[in-house]
């Protein structure tokens, strides 16, 4: 029978897995407490970073329905439970890993799909959600402007043709 403290830890981890829209698994071997604190601060409000026990995390992931993470749970592990923008978290982890090579990004899960370390690097190279939304809004605005221009261009061209015909008729009337 499971000990109550382990059962409580599994229940807490299961709830974190369920509330997260992404999970990033890392190896923190060689990082000091101060560096871990700096990493948690770098992730900000987008994620919580916790050192976890592999067996309890594997049980909690299975109970939460998260597939593909139990294979990566080897060695000293820590998990970033992402509740905010996954791109920002991936960027924060990538940048921290560049400055502190002891941090190894193992992989993760995004929207139920397993991610490798290379997938997380690709995710980190994306622009933030706000920038992408601004670009889409700009494209929509530009296409609306082009459509409005096309609709008004034919009207303006018709007005110019009518004015030219009027001037031509006026010139013919004066010549006659």
Residue pairs with C-beta under 8 A, 6 or more apart in sequence:
2 10
6 56
9 53
9 56
10 56
10 59
10 60
10 63
11 60
12 60
13 52
13 56
13 57
13 60
13 61
14 60
14 63
14 64
16 48
16 50
16 60
16 81
17 23
17 60
17 61
17 63
17 64
17 66
17 81
18 64
18 65
19 81
19 83
20 81
20 82
20 83
21 82
21 83
21 86
21 110
21 111
22 82
22 86
22 89
22 108
22 109
22 110
22 111
23 66
23 69
23 79
23 80
23 81
23 82
23 108
23 109
24 47
24 79
24 80
24 82
24 89
24 90
24 93
24 105
24 107
24 108
24 115
24 120
25 69
25 72
25 73
25 77
25 78
25 79
25 105
25 106
25 107
25 108
26 77
26 78
26 79
26 80
26 93
26 103
26 104
26 105
26 106
27 75
27 76
27 77
27 78
27 103
27 104
27 106
28 36
28 51
28 76
28 77
28 78
28 102
28 103
29 75
29 76
29 102
29 104
30 102
31 39
31 100
31 102
31 103
35 100
35 102
36 49
36 51
36 78
38 96
39 49
39 92
39 93
39 96
39 100
39 103
40 48
40 49
42 92
42 95
42 96
43 49
43 80
43 89
43 92
43 93
44 84
44 88
44 92
45 84
46 82
46 83
46 84
46 85
46 88
46 89
46 92
47 80
47 81
47 82
47 83
47 84
47 89
47 92
48 80
48 81
48 83
49 78
49 79
49 80
49 81
50 78
50 79
50 81
51 76
51 77
51 78
52 77
52 78
52 79
54 73
54 74
54 77
55 73
57 69
57 73
57 77
57 79
58 69
58 70
58 73
61 67
61 69
61 70
62 70
65 112
66 109
66 112
67 109
67 112
67 114
68 107
68 109
68 113
68 114
69 107
69 108
69 109
69 114
72 106
72 107
77 106
80 89
80 93
80 108
82 89
85 128
85 129
86 110
86 123
87 123
87 124
87 126
87 127
87 128
87 129
88 128
90 120
90 121
90 123
90 124
91 124
93 103
93 105
93 120
93 124
94 105
94 120
94 121
94 124
96 103
97 103
97 104
97 105
104 117
105 117
105 120
105 121
106 117
107 114
107 115
107 116
107 117
107 119
107 120
108 114
108 115
108 120
109 115
110 123
115 123
126 132
127 135
